[in-house]
Amino acid sequence: MRNDRRDFLAKMAAGMALGIVAPSSVWAVGEKRGEKAKSKYPKLKCDVAVVGAGPGGVPAAIAAARQGAKVILLEEDNMPGGAPVDMYVPFICGSPRVGVFREMIQELNAHHTIGGKPCSTFGKTGSDGKNHWWMPSSFAEVVYNMIDKEPNFTLMCGAPVVGVSVKADGNRNRVTGVRIMRNGEYQDIEAAVTIDATGNGLVADLAGCEYMYGSEAKSDYNEPVGIEVADGKVQPCTWMLISERIKRNAVLPIDKLKGSSAVEDNLNRWVTAPDKEDMIRRDAGIYLHWGKTVYCKDTRDPLLLAQAQMEALDKLRENLAIWHEAGYAVHLAPKIGVREVRRIKGEYVLTANDLIQGVMPDDKIANAHYSFDVWGMKIPEEMKHIGPYGIPYRCLVPLNTEGLLTAGRIVSATRVAHSSLRVQPICSNIGMAAGTAAAMSALQKTGLRSIDIKDLQGRLIRMGLFEGIK
Ligand SMILES: Cc1cc2nc3c(=O)[nH]c(=O)nc-3n(C[C@H](O)[C@H](O)[C@H](O)COP(=O)(O)OP(=O)(O)OC[C@H]3O[C@@H](n4cnc5c(N)ncnc54)[C@H](O)[C@@H]3O)c2cc1C
């Protein structure tokens, strides 16, 4: 594939050949070979280090801690939560809503509802069939509370990972920990197993793992959907926002807002028609908006993402004035919403065919159910809606690498398959499996490829992870 090849050549040029074992212990970033970085911060040790406290990382860390592993969860933001918190994606699609995800949703419904009264009908699968959203900071609050209850757990926010420790191990590279940037210095975290749950795959990239970026051609994986010629494009970014009534009797000017896509009110209903009477009767005071959508030239590059965010602001200005005039304040998400970055190539690449056929592989570690949802790509209506499928453990194990698992939306899948598994409940289910597998590997001192899959599945079943799907 074009992008794989281009990345491969770039890495060859940089002396980081894909799949070629590091000659000695080196820091991929932050230290020249042979030099020791000095730091006043002591090295920390744990069984499992999880990078990224989003829908994939939080369940991974909680699951690992519940297995008895000593866990450090690293997050570059000052609050945990990931996209629901920093990109204002507090809306849930897909299922099954089980395990840690269900615990989180039940807590949100019990104590953080913005729909008037707490919801008590979330049943076994964590869904009552209605649409729901909660304030972004509520996700962070709930995650804080959940983590607080876990023994063996250290949450480190404000901790951007900027380097990865890689050692030669037979014919593979072994990741032995990560490095964070702290107050102009580095702090190292040594871990038996590291989980990359960054949503962008930076940790795996720094470790020299092979990855996919942008669209393949349909023929690359014999998929029935997709594009004819690979174009290397990822899905567009959307700047999410929340509008809130600040003047008495103000009505959302839905008919005036230009190019505004989906909007949901706090009474769990899509606002589609400019039916003013109906809106007055319902008297909703706060709305979630899929703000403006733009293409970023390269979602791997934070500076280009910031540039895309500025472009989105330009597109939003006219609407912002309309909101303000109508008596509404607007809360813009701190970060533009990024749907797609790196997908880390694993021992298996999940394809659209697997999803269409509803394959339940022998090494299934999570159930998943959601349609194909590739913004910017036409998917025939009859192919969009697919049944449940299983995620293989092999998709979490990066090629040629030991000591590293992936969790959340960066697992090994084609772009079309990724468009389905990227939703929050599925990311969470993958995360729980990754955390459990990592703890087994660390505590049993077994390689990630040698853990007993039946034992792993048994533990996941006992956690209720395989419920909610027939
Ligand atoms: C605009 C938009 C709309 C969406 N709509 C929906 C929807 O309606 N329903 C739904 O279910 N899903 C939706 N999604 C998808 C979903 O939100 C994401 O795919 C999901 O959050 C991915 O979870 P994750 O844990 O893999 O990554 P993330 O949520 O991105 O979490 C990754 C975390 O890692 C941290 N991190 C990154 N790099 C580092 C580093 N170097 N060091 C330390 N920490 C780091 C980040 O700060 C972040 O907190 C949407 C996404 C977008 C962008």
Ligand as a Chemical Component Dictionary entry (heavy atoms), coordinates in Angstrom:
data_LIG
# 
_chem_comp.id                   LIG 
_chem_comp.type                 NON-POLYMER 
_chem_comp.pdbx_formal_charge   0 
_chem_comp.three_letter_code    LIG 
# 
loop_
_chem_comp_atom.comp_id 
_chem_comp_atom.atom_id 
_chem_comp_atom.alt_atom_id 
_chem_comp_atom.type_symbol 
_chem_comp_atom.charge 
_chem_comp_atom.model_Cartn_x 
_chem_comp_atom.model_Cartn_y 
_chem_comp_atom.model_Cartn_z 
_chem_comp_atom.pdbx_ordinal 
LIG C1  C1  C 0 -16.201 14.638 15.912 1  
LIG C2  C2  C 0 -16.341 13.239 16.454 2  
LIG C3  C3  C 0 -17.606 12.725 16.651 3  
LIG C4  C4  C 0 -17.761 11.446 17.176 4  
LIG N1  N1  N 0 -19.008 10.977 17.440 5  
LIG C5  C5  C 0 -19.149 9.856  18.174 6  
LIG C6  C6  C 0 -20.426 9.485  18.657 7  
LIG O1  O1  O 0 -21.429 10.158 18.417 8  
LIG N2  N2  N 0 -20.511 8.352  19.423 9  
LIG C7  C7  C 0 -19.416 7.585  19.720 10 
LIG O2  O2  O 0 -19.565 6.585  20.438 11 
LIG N3  N3  N 0 -18.192 7.913  19.244 12 
LIG C8  C8  C 0 -18.031 9.038  18.497 13 
LIG N4  N4  N 0 -16.794 9.408  18.056 14 
LIG C9  C9  C 0 -15.652 8.467  18.178 15 
LIG C10 C10 C 0 -15.029 8.366  19.558 16 
LIG O3  O3  O 0 -15.221 9.520  20.324 17 
LIG C11 C11 C 0 -13.531 8.078  19.466 18 
LIG O4  O4  O 0 -13.218 7.222  18.417 19 
LIG C12 C12 C 0 -13.088 7.467  20.795 20 
LIG O5  O5  O 0 -13.130 8.472  21.780 21 
LIG C13 C13 C 0 -11.706 6.877  20.711 22 
LIG O6  O6  O 0 -11.296 6.481  22.001 23 
LIG P1  P1  P 0 -9.751  6.284  22.319 24 
LIG O7  O7  O 0 -9.634  6.006  23.770 25 
LIG O8  O8  O 0 -9.178  5.329  21.355 26 
LIG O9  O9  O 0 -9.081  7.711  21.966 27 
LIG P2  P2  P 0 -9.357  9.165  22.597 28 
LIG O10 O10 O 0 -10.761 9.352  22.991 29 
LIG O11 O11 O 0 -8.779  10.113 21.608 30 
LIG O12 O12 O 0 -8.457  9.181  23.915 31 
LIG C14 C14 C 0 -7.056  9.193  23.823 32 
LIG C15 C15 C 0 -6.465  9.908  25.025 33 
LIG O13 O13 O 0 -5.032  9.813  24.938 34 
LIG C16 C16 C 0 -4.451  11.063 25.278 35 
LIG N5  N5  N 0 -3.131  11.144 24.619 36 
LIG C17 C17 C 0 -2.876  11.247 23.296 37 
LIG N6  N6  N 0 -1.545  11.301 23.081 38 
LIG C18 C18 C 0 -0.954  11.224 24.299 39 
LIG C19 C19 C 0 0.405   11.226 24.729 40 
LIG N7  N7  N 0 1.430   11.321 23.872 41 
LIG N8  N8  N 0 0.661   11.144 26.055 42 
LIG C20 C20 C 0 -0.363  11.058 26.970 43 
LIG N9  N9  N 0 -1.673  11.057 26.599 44 
LIG C21 C21 C 0 -1.965  11.129 25.284 45 
LIG C22 C22 C 0 -5.454  12.084 24.746 46 
LIG O14 O14 O 0 -5.296  13.336 25.384 47 
LIG C23 C23 C 0 -6.782  11.402 25.068 48 
LIG O15 O15 O 0 -7.249  11.746 26.352 49 
LIG C24 C24 C 0 -16.606 10.673 17.495 50 
LIG C25 C25 C 0 -15.332 11.212 17.311 51 
LIG C26 C26 C 0 -15.197 12.477 16.805 52 
LIG C27 C27 C 0 -13.832 13.059 16.671 53 
# 
loop_
_chem_comp_bond.comp_id 
_chem_comp_bond.atom_id_1 
_chem_comp_bond.atom_id_2 
_chem_comp_bond.value_order 
_chem_comp_bond.pdbx_ordinal 
LIG C1  C2  SING 1  
LIG C2  C3  SING 2  
LIG C2  C26 DOUB 3  
LIG C3  C4  DOUB 4  
LIG C4  N1  SING 5  
LIG C4  C24 SING 6  
LIG N1  C5  DOUB 7  
LIG C5  C6  SING 8  
LIG C5  C8  SING 9  
LIG C6  O1  DOUB 10 
LIG C6  N2  SING 11 
LIG N2  C7  SING 12 
LIG C7  O2  DOUB 13 
LIG C7  N3  SING 14 
LIG N3  C8  DOUB 15 
LIG C8  N4  SING 16 
LIG N4  C9  SING 17 
LIG N4  C24 SING 18 
LIG C9  C10 SING 19 
LIG C10 O3  SING 20 
LIG C10 C11 SING 21 
LIG C11 O4  SING 22 
LIG C11 C12 SING 23 
LIG C12 O5  SING 24 
LIG C12 C13 SING 25 
LIG C13 O6  SING 26 
LIG O6  P1  SING 27 
LIG P1  O7  DOUB 28 
LIG P1  O8  SING 29 
LIG P1  O9  SING 30 
LIG O9  P2  SING 31 
LIG P2  O10 DOUB 32 
LIG P2  O11 SING 33 
LIG P2  O12 SING 34 
LIG O12 C14 SING 35 
LIG C14 C15 SING 36 
LIG C15 O13 SING 37 
LIG C15 C23 SING 38 
LIG O13 C16 SING 39 
LIG C16 N5  SING 40 
LIG C16 C22 SING 41 
LIG N5  C17 SING 42 
LIG N5  C21 SING 43 
LIG C17 N6  DOUB 44 
LIG N6  C18 SING 45 
LIG C18 C19 SING 46 
LIG C18 C21 DOUB 47 
LIG C19 N7  SING 48 
LIG C19 N8  DOUB 49 
LIG N8  C20 SING 50 
LIG C20 N9  DOUB 51 
LIG N9  C21 SING 52 
LIG C22 O14 SING 53 
LIG C22 C23 SING 54 
LIG C23 O15 SING 55 
LIG C24 C25 DOUB 56 
LIG C25 C26 SING 57 
LIG C26 C27 SING 58 
# 
